[in-house]
Amino acid sequence: MQKIDTHVHCAPTKTAMPGAGPDQYIADPQEMRAHLESQGIGRAVLLSSGESAGLAGLSSNDACRQIAAAMPDFFSWMCNLDAAKPETMADRLKIYKAQGAVGLGELTINQWIDSPLLTAVFDAAQQLELPVTIHMSPRPGMSYGVCDRWGLPLLEQLLHTHPRLQVVGHSQVFWREISGDCPRDDQERMGYGSGPVAPGGRLVTLLEFCPNLYADLSANSAGCAILRDEAFGLQFLERFQDRLFYATDTVNSQQVFPLGKFLDEAAADGRLSAQAYEKICRGNARRIYRL
Protein backbone atom coordinates (compact mmCIF):
# COMPACT_ATOMS: atom_id res chain seq x y z
CA MET A 1 0.00 0.00 0.00
CA GLN A 2 1.38 3.39 -0.96
CA LYS A 3 1.42 5.96 1.82
CA ILE A 4 0.53 9.64 1.75
CA ASP A 5 3.15 11.78 3.48
CA THR A 6 1.43 14.86 4.93
CA HIS A 7 4.55 16.77 5.97
CA VAL A 8 7.36 17.33 3.46
CA HIS A 9 9.62 20.25 2.55
CA CYS A 10 11.46 20.85 -0.70
CA ALA A 11 12.58 23.78 -2.84
CA PRO A 12 12.44 24.54 -6.59
CA THR A 13 16.20 23.94 -6.73
CA LYS A 14 18.57 22.28 -4.26
CA THR A 15 19.12 24.85 -1.52
CA ALA A 16 21.68 25.05 1.29
CA MET A 17 20.38 25.49 4.84
CA PRO A 18 22.09 28.51 6.43
CA GLY A 19 24.64 27.50 9.05
CA ALA A 20 24.18 23.77 8.47
CA GLY A 21 26.56 21.08 7.25
CA PRO A 22 26.73 19.73 3.69
CA ASP A 23 24.24 16.92 4.41
CA GLN A 24 21.66 19.45 5.61
CA TYR A 25 20.07 20.96 2.53
CA ILE A 26 16.63 21.29 0.98
CA ALA A 27 16.13 18.87 -1.90
CA ASP A 28 14.62 19.78 -5.24
CA PRO A 29 11.30 18.17 -6.28
CA GLN A 30 12.86 15.45 -8.43
CA GLU A 31 15.20 14.27 -5.65
CA MET A 32 12.42 14.44 -3.07
CA ARG A 33 9.94 12.48 -5.15
CA ALA A 34 12.44 9.71 -5.93
CA HIS A 35 13.45 9.47 -2.27
CA LEU A 36 9.88 9.28 -1.00
CA GLU A 37 8.79 6.80 -3.66
CA SER A 38 11.66 4.53 -2.62
CA GLN A 39 9.99 4.37 0.80
CA GLY A 40 6.57 3.41 -0.56
CA ILE A 41 5.11 6.93 -0.54
CA GLY A 42 2.81 7.68 -3.46
CA ARG A 43 1.80 11.27 -2.66
CA ALA A 44 3.26 14.05 -0.52
CA VAL A 45 1.97 17.32 0.88
CA LEU A 46 4.43 20.23 0.77
CA LEU A 47 4.34 22.55 3.77
CA SER A 48 5.06 26.24 3.27
CA SER A 49 7.17 28.53 5.42
CA GLY A 50 5.21 31.69 4.62
CA GLU A 51 3.98 34.20 2.10
CA SER A 52 7.34 35.86 1.50
CA ALA A 53 10.90 34.49 1.56
CA GLY A 54 11.18 30.99 2.94
CA LEU A 55 12.50 30.30 6.45
CA ALA A 56 16.00 28.75 6.41
CA GLY A 57 15.73 27.96 2.72
CA LEU A 58 12.28 26.41 2.92
CA SER A 59 9.70 27.18 0.25
CA SER A 60 7.15 29.97 0.29
CA ASN A 61 3.52 29.65 -0.79
CA ASP A 62 4.31 30.46 -4.41
CA ALA A 63 7.14 27.96 -4.59
CA CYS A 64 5.03 25.17 -3.05
CA ARG A 65 2.15 25.95 -5.40
CA GLN A 66 4.41 25.88 -8.45
CA ILE A 67 6.03 22.59 -7.46
CA ALA A 68 2.62 21.00 -6.93
CA ALA A 69 1.39 22.36 -10.27
CA ALA A 70 4.40 20.85 -12.05
CA MET A 71 3.88 17.40 -10.45
CA PRO A 72 0.16 17.23 -9.65
CA ASP A 73 0.18 13.42 -9.63
CA PHE A 74 2.53 13.42 -6.62
CA PHE A 75 2.56 16.75 -4.73
CA SER A 76 -0.17 18.71 -3.00
CA TRP A 77 0.58 21.79 -0.89
CA MET A 78 -0.34 23.76 2.19
CA CYS A 79 -0.15 27.53 2.41
CA ASN A 80 1.14 29.67 5.27
CA LEU A 81 0.69 33.22 6.55
CA ASP A 82 3.22 35.86 7.53
CA ALA A 83 2.82 37.66 10.86
CA ALA A 84 1.29 40.80 9.39
CA LYS A 85 -2.05 42.53 8.83
CA PRO A 86 -4.43 40.32 10.84
CA GLU A 87 -7.36 42.25 9.39
CA THR A 88 -6.64 40.73 5.96
CA MET A 89 -5.90 37.16 7.12
CA ALA A 90 -9.21 35.76 5.89
CA ASP A 91 -8.92 37.43 2.47
CA ARG A 92 -5.38 36.19 1.94
CA LEU A 93 -6.20 32.69 3.08
CA LYS A 94 -9.23 32.60 0.77
CA ILE A 95 -6.94 33.31 -2.18
CA TYR A 96 -4.55 30.48 -1.25
CA LYS A 97 -7.42 28.02 -0.87
CA ALA A 98 -8.71 29.03 -4.30
CA GLN A 99 -5.21 28.39 -5.66
CA GLY A 100 -5.37 24.80 -4.38
CA ALA A 101 -3.96 24.83 -0.84
CA VAL A 102 -5.31 21.83 1.10
CA GLY A 103 -4.44 23.25 4.52
CA LEU A 104 -2.43 25.84 6.41
CA GLY A 105 0.97 24.81 7.66
CA GLU A 106 3.20 24.60 9.17
CA LEU A 107 2.26 27.58 11.29
CA THR A 108 5.34 28.88 13.12
CA ILE A 109 4.42 32.42 14.22
CA ASN A 110 6.25 32.75 17.54
CA GLN A 111 3.43 34.10 19.69
CA TRP A 112 1.11 32.67 22.33
CA ILE A 113 -1.72 30.66 20.77
CA ASP A 114 -4.32 33.10 22.11
CA SER A 115 -2.56 36.24 20.82
CA PRO A 116 -4.75 38.55 18.70
CA LEU A 117 -2.77 37.79 15.56
CA LEU A 118 -2.94 34.00 15.92
CA THR A 119 -6.59 34.24 16.88
CA ALA A 120 -7.18 35.98 13.56
CA VAL A 121 -5.36 33.15 11.78
CA PHE A 122 -7.45 30.47 13.50
CA ASP A 123 -10.68 32.41 12.92
CA ALA A 124 -9.92 32.62 9.20
CA ALA A 125 -8.90 28.96 8.91
CA GLN A 126 -12.06 27.79 10.67
CA GLN A 127 -14.22 29.99 8.45
CA LEU A 128 -12.58 28.54 5.31
CA GLU A 129 -12.50 24.95 6.61
CA LEU A 130 -8.72 24.64 6.23
CA PRO A 131 -6.90 22.30 8.66
CA VAL A 132 -3.95 23.96 10.42
CA THR A 133 -0.67 22.18 11.18
CA ILE A 134 1.11 23.87 14.08
CA HIS A 135 4.75 23.68 15.08
CA MET A 136 4.94 24.42 18.81
CA SER A 137 7.40 26.34 20.98
CA PRO A 138 7.54 26.70 24.79
CA ARG A 139 7.36 30.51 24.76
CA PRO A 140 7.89 33.58 22.56
CA GLY A 141 11.53 34.23 21.79
CA MET A 142 12.49 30.56 22.16
CA SER A 143 13.12 28.66 18.94
CA TYR A 144 10.17 29.01 16.53
CA GLY A 145 6.54 27.97 16.48
CA VAL A 146 3.25 28.89 18.12
CA CYS A 147 3.61 28.99 21.90
CA ASP A 148 1.93 27.23 24.78
CA ARG A 149 2.72 26.51 28.41
CA TRP A 150 3.34 23.17 30.07
CA GLY A 151 0.20 21.06 29.87
CA LEU A 152 -0.96 22.81 26.66
CA PRO A 153 -3.76 24.90 28.25
CA LEU A 154 -3.91 27.38 25.35
CA LEU A 155 -4.18 24.58 22.81
CA GLU A 156 -7.06 23.13 24.79
CA GLN A 157 -8.73 26.55 24.88
CA LEU A 158 -8.32 26.90 21.11
CA LEU A 159 -9.89 23.50 20.49
CA HIS A 160 -12.94 24.51 22.53
CA THR A 161 -13.34 28.04 21.14
CA HIS A 162 -12.88 26.83 17.53
CA PRO A 163 -14.76 23.51 17.45
CA ARG A 164 -14.90 23.37 13.63
CA LEU A 165 -11.15 23.98 13.23
CA GLN A 166 -9.06 20.87 12.62
CA VAL A 167 -5.75 21.44 14.42
CA VAL A 168 -2.83 19.14 13.57
CA GLY A 169 -0.12 19.06 16.24
CA HIS A 170 3.59 18.62 15.53
CA SER A 171 7.06 19.10 17.12
CA GLN A 172 8.74 18.12 20.37
CA VAL A 173 6.74 20.47 22.58
CA PHE A 174 3.54 18.82 21.33
CA TRP A 175 4.66 15.18 21.40
CA ARG A 176 6.53 15.38 24.71
CA GLU A 177 3.10 15.79 26.32
CA ILE A 178 2.20 12.20 25.41
CA SER A 179 3.65 11.21 28.78
CA GLY A 180 2.43 12.22 32.21
CA ASP A 181 6.00 12.99 33.29
CA CYS A 182 6.50 15.77 30.73
CA PRO A 183 8.97 18.21 32.32
CA ARG A 184 7.95 21.77 33.17
CA ASP A 185 11.29 23.35 32.24
CA ASP A 186 11.03 25.06 28.85
CA GLN A 187 14.35 23.76 27.55
CA GLU A 188 13.54 20.19 28.58
CA ARG A 189 10.11 20.43 26.95
CA MET A 190 11.97 20.75 23.64
CA GLY A 191 13.63 17.37 24.19
CA TYR A 192 12.36 14.00 23.01
CA GLY A 193 11.79 11.96 26.16
CA SER A 194 12.74 8.33 26.72
CA GLY A 195 11.60 5.22 28.52
CA PRO A 196 8.08 4.04 29.34
CA VAL A 197 5.25 6.52 28.80
CA ALA A 198 3.76 7.56 32.15
CA PRO A 199 -0.02 7.67 32.56
CA GLY A 200 -1.77 11.02 32.47
CA GLY A 201 -0.21 12.59 29.37
CA ARG A 202 -2.01 15.77 28.41
CA LEU A 203 -1.84 14.91 24.71
CA VAL A 204 -3.75 11.69 25.34
CA THR A 205 -6.42 13.57 27.29
CA LEU A 206 -6.80 16.24 24.61
CA LEU A 207 -7.14 13.65 21.84
CA GLU A 208 -9.73 11.81 23.89
CA PHE A 209 -11.93 14.81 24.69
CA CYS A 210 -11.30 17.18 21.75
CA PRO A 211 -12.47 15.60 18.47
CA ASN A 212 -10.95 18.43 16.39
CA LEU A 213 -7.37 17.66 17.48
CA TYR A 214 -5.22 15.66 15.07
CA ALA A 215 -1.51 14.88 14.94
CA ASP A 216 1.04 14.14 12.25
CA LEU A 217 3.57 11.40 12.90
CA SER A 218 6.50 13.34 11.49
CA ALA A 219 10.16 13.63 12.39
CA ASN A 220 11.83 12.17 15.45
CA SER A 221 9.45 14.01 17.79
CA ALA A 222 6.54 11.76 16.82
CA GLY A 223 8.81 8.79 16.20
CA CYS A 224 10.23 8.97 19.69
CA ALA A 225 6.77 9.39 21.23
CA ILE A 226 5.57 6.17 19.59
CA LEU A 227 8.76 4.10 19.71
CA ARG A 228 10.00 4.95 23.23
CA ASP A 229 7.36 2.54 24.62
CA GLU A 230 6.25 0.25 21.80
CA ALA A 231 3.38 -1.40 23.70
CA PHE A 232 1.94 2.01 24.57
CA GLY A 233 2.70 3.32 21.09
CA LEU A 234 0.75 0.55 19.38
CA GLN A 235 -2.16 1.05 21.74
CA PHE A 236 -2.05 4.79 21.02
CA LEU A 237 -2.06 4.19 17.25
CA GLU A 238 -5.08 1.92 17.51
CA ARG A 239 -6.98 4.18 19.89
CA PHE A 240 -6.53 7.35 17.83
CA GLN A 241 -6.37 5.80 14.37
CA ASP A 242 -8.89 8.31 13.00
CA ARG A 243 -6.82 11.34 14.07
CA LEU A 244 -3.26 10.47 13.01
CA PHE A 245 -1.49 11.15 9.71
CA TYR A 246 1.57 9.41 8.34
CA ALA A 247 4.23 12.10 7.84
CA THR A 248 8.01 12.45 7.80
CA ASP A 249 9.12 16.12 7.77
CA THR A 250 11.72 15.08 5.20
CA VAL A 251 13.86 17.82 3.62
CA ASN A 252 16.37 15.76 1.60
CA SER A 253 17.36 12.24 0.56
CA GLN A 254 19.80 11.86 3.47
CA GLN A 255 16.85 11.52 5.86
CA VAL A 256 14.95 8.32 6.61
CA PHE A 257 12.80 8.24 9.75
CA PRO A 258 12.28 4.88 11.49
CA LEU A 259 8.54 5.14 12.16
CA GLY A 260 7.52 4.20 8.61
CA LYS A 261 9.32 0.86 8.78
CA PHE A 262 7.89 0.26 12.25
CA LEU A 263 4.34 0.78 10.98
CA ASP A 264 4.95 -1.57 8.03
CA GLU A 265 6.36 -4.31 10.23
CA ALA A 266 3.71 -3.92 12.93
CA ALA A 267 0.95 -4.24 10.33
CA ALA A 268 2.65 -7.20 8.65
CA ASP A 269 2.94 -9.22 11.86
CA GLY A 270 -0.48 -8.28 13.22
CA ARG A 271 0.57 -5.98 16.06
CA LEU A 272 -1.21 -3.09 14.29
CA SER A 273 -4.61 -3.73 12.73
CA ALA A 274 -5.01 -3.44 8.96
CA GLN A 275 -7.74 -0.84 9.53
CA ALA A 276 -5.54 1.41 11.69
CA TYR A 277 -2.61 1.02 9.30
CA GLU A 278 -4.68 2.04 6.27
CA LYS A 279 -6.26 5.04 8.00
CA ILE A 280 -2.96 6.34 9.37
CA CYS A 281 -0.95 5.77 6.20
CA ARG A 282 -3.41 7.28 3.73
CA GLY A 283 -7.12 7.10 4.61
CA ASN A 284 -7.17 10.01 7.04
CA ALA A 285 -5.20 12.22 4.66
CA ARG A 286 -7.64 11.49 1.85
CA ARG A 287 -10.58 12.28 4.12
CA ILE A 288 -9.34 15.42 5.88
CA TYR A 289 -7.31 17.00 3.05
CA ARG A 290 -9.63 15.72 0.31
CA LEU A 291 -6.74 14.24 -1.65
C-alpha positions in Angstrom: 0.0 0.0 0.0 1.4 3.4 -1.0 1.4 6.0 1.8 0.5 9.6 1.7 3.1 11.8 3.5 1.4 14.9 4.9 4.6 16.8 6.0 7.4 17.3 3.5 9.6 20.2 2.6 11.5 20.8 -0.7 12.6 23.8 -2.8 12.4 24.5 -6.6 16.2 23.9 -6.7 18.6 22.3 -4.3 19.1 24.8 -1.5 21.7 25.0 1.3 20.4 25.5 4.8 22.1 28.5 6.4 24.6 27.5 9.0 24.2 23.8 8.5 26.6 21.1 7.3 26.7 19.7 3.7 24.2 16.9 4.4 21.7 19.5 5.6 20.1 21.0 2.5 16.6 21.3 1.0 16.1 18.9 -1.9 14.6 19.8 -5.2 11.3 18.2 -6.3 12.9 15.5 -8.4 15.2 14.3 -5.7 12.4 14.4 -3.1 9.9 12.5 -5.2 12.4 9.7 -5.9 13.4 9.5 -2.3 9.9 9.3 -1.0 8.8 6.8 -3.7 11.7 4.5 -2.6 10.0 4.4 0.8 6.6 3.4 -0.6 5.1 6.9 -0.5 2.8 7.7 -3.5 1.8 11.3 -2.7 3.3 14.0 -0.5 2.0 17.3 0.9 4.4 20.2 0.8 4.3 22.5 3.8 5.1 26.2 3.3 7.2 28.5 5.4 5.2 31.7 4.6 4.0 34.2 2.1 7.3 35.9 1.5 10.9 34.5 1.6 11.2 31.0 2.9 12.5 30.3 6.5 16.0 28.8 6.4 15.7 28.0 2.7 12.3 26.4 2.9 9.7 27.2 0.3 7.1 30.0 0.3 3.5 29.6 -0.8 4.3 30.5 -4.4 7.1 28.0 -4.6 5.0 25.2 -3.1 2.2 26.0 -5.4 4.4 25.9 -8.5 6.0 22.6 -7.5 2.6 21.0 -6.9 1.4 22.4 -10.3 4.4 20.9 -12.1 3.9 17.4 -10.5 0.2 17.2 -9.6 0.2 13.4 -9.6 2.5 13.4 -6.6 2.6 16.7 -4.7 -0.2 18.7 -3.0 0.6 21.8 -0.9 -0.3 23.8 2.2 -0.1 27.5 2.4 1.1 29.7 5.3 0.7 33.2 6.6 3.2 35.9 7.5 2.8 37.7 10.9 1.3 40.8 9.4 -2.1 42.5 8.8 -4.4 40.3 10.8 -7.4 42.3 9.4 -6.6 40.7 6.0 -5.9 37.2 7.1 -9.2 35.8 5.9 -8.9 37.4 2.5 -5.4 36.2 1.9 -6.2 32.7 3.1 -9.2 32.6 0.8 -6.9 33.3 -2.2 -4.6 30.5 -1.3 -7.4 28.0 -0.9 -8.7 29.0 -4.3 -5.2 28.4 -5.7 -5.4 24.8 -4.4 -4.0 24.8 -0.8 -5.3 21.8 1.1 -4.4 23.2 4.5 -2.4 25.8 6.4 1.0 24.8 7.7 3.2 24.6 9.2 2.3 27.6 11.3 5.3 28.9 13.1 4.4 32.4 14.2 6.2 32.8 17.5 3.4 34.1 19.7 1.1 32.7 22.3 -1.7 30.7 20.8 -4.3 33.1 22.1 -2.6 36.2 20.8 -4.7 38.5 18.7 -2.8 37.8 15.6 -2.9 34.0 15.9 -6.6 34.2 16.9 -7.2 36.0 13.6 -5.4 33.1 11.8 -7.5 30.5 13.5 -10.7 32.4 12.9 -9.9 32.6 9.2 -8.9 29.0 8.9 -12.1 27.8 10.7 -14.2 30.0 8.4 -12.6 28.5 5.3 -12.5 25.0 6.6 -8.7 24.6 6.2 -6.9 22.3 8.7 -3.9 24.0 10.4 -0.7 22.2 11.2 1.1 23.9 14.1 4.8 23.7 15.1 4.9 24.4 18.8 7.4 26.3 21.0 7.5 26.7 24.8 7.4 30.5 24.8 7.9 33.6 22.6 11.5 34.2 21.8 12.5 30.6 22.2 13.1 28.7 18.9 10.2 29.0 16.5 6.5 28.0 16.5 3.3 28.9 18.1 3.6 29.0 21.9 1.9 27.2 24.8 2.7 26.5 28.4 3.3 23.2 30.1 0.2 21.1 29.9 -1.0 22.8 26.7 -3.8 24.9 28.3 -3.9 27.4 25.3 -4.2 24.6 22.8 -7.1 23.1 24.8 -8.7 26.6 24.9 -8.3 26.9 21.1 -9.9 23.5 20.5 -12.9 24.5 22.5 -13.3 28.0 21.1 -12.9 26.8 17.5 -14.8 23.5 17.5 -14.9 23.4 13.6 -11.1 24.0 13.2 -9.1 20.9 12.6 -5.8 21.4 14.4 -2.8 19.1 13.6 -0.1 19.1 16.2 3.6 18.6 15.5 7.1 19.1 17.1 8.7 18.1 20.4 6.7 20.5 22.6 3.5 18.8 21.3 4.7 15.2 21.4 6.5 15.4 24.7 3.1 15.8 26.3 2.2 12.2 25.4 3.7 11.2 28.8 2.4 12.2 32.2 6.0 13.0 33.3 6.5 15.8 30.7 9.0 18.2 32.3 8.0 21.8 33.2 11.3 23.3 32.2 11.0 25.1 28.8 14.3 23.8 27.5 13.5 20.2 28.6 10.1 20.4 26.9 12.0 20.8 23.6 13.6 17.4 24.2 12.4 14.0 23.0 11.8 12.0 26.2 12.7 8.3 26.7 11.6 5.2 28.5 8.1 4.0 29.3 5.2 6.5 28.8 3.8 7.6 32.2 0.0 7.7 32.6 -1.8 11.0 32.5 -0.2 12.6 29.4 -2.0 15.8 28.4 -1.8 14.9 24.7 -3.7 11.7 25.3 -6.4 13.6 27.3 -6.8 16.2 24.6 -7.1 13.7 21.8 -9.7 11.8 23.9 -11.9 14.8 24.7 -11.3 17.2 21.7 -12.5 15.6 18.5 -11.0 18.4 16.4 -7.4 17.7 17.5 -5.2 15.7 15.1 -1.5 14.9 14.9 1.0 14.1 12.3 3.6 11.4 12.9 6.5 13.3 11.5 10.2 13.6 12.4 11.8 12.2 15.4 9.5 14.0 17.8 6.5 11.8 16.8 8.8 8.8 16.2 10.2 9.0 19.7 6.8 9.4 21.2 5.6 6.2 19.6 8.8 4.1 19.7 10.0 4.9 23.2 7.4 2.5 24.6 6.2 0.2 21.8 3.4 -1.4 23.7 1.9 2.0 24.6 2.7 3.3 21.1 0.8 0.5 19.4 -2.2 1.1 21.7 -2.0 4.8 21.0 -2.1 4.2 17.3 -5.1 1.9 17.5 -7.0 4.2 19.9 -6.5 7.3 17.8 -6.4 5.8 14.4 -8.9 8.3 13.0 -6.8 11.3 14.1 -3.3 10.5 13.0 -1.5 11.1 9.7 1.6 9.4 8.3 4.2 12.1 7.8 8.0 12.4 7.8 9.1 16.1 7.8 11.7 15.1 5.2 13.9 17.8 3.6 16.4 15.8 1.6 17.4 12.2 0.6 19.8 11.9 3.5 16.9 11.5 5.9 15.0 8.3 6.6 12.8 8.2 9.7 12.3 4.9 11.5 8.5 5.1 12.2 7.5 4.2 8.6 9.3 0.9 8.8 7.9 0.3 12.3 4.3 0.8 11.0 4.9 -1.6 8.0 6.4 -4.3 10.2 3.7 -3.9 12.9 1.0 -4.2 10.3 2.7 -7.2 8.6 2.9 -9.2 11.9 -0.5 -8.3 13.2 0.6 -6.0 16.1 -1.2 -3.1 14.3 -4.6 -3.7 12.7 -5.0 -3.4 9.0 -7.7 -0.8 9.5 -5.5 1.4 11.7 -2.6 1.0 9.3 -4.7 2.0 6.3 -6.3 5.0 8.0 -3.0 6.3 9.4 -1.0 5.8 6.2 -3.4 7.3 3.7 -7.1 7.1 4.6 -7.2 10.0 7.0 -5.2 12.2 4.7 -7.6 11.5 1.9 -10.6 12.3 4.1 -9.3 15.4 5.9 -7.3 17.0 3.1 -9.6 15.7 0.3 -6.7 14.2 -1.7 
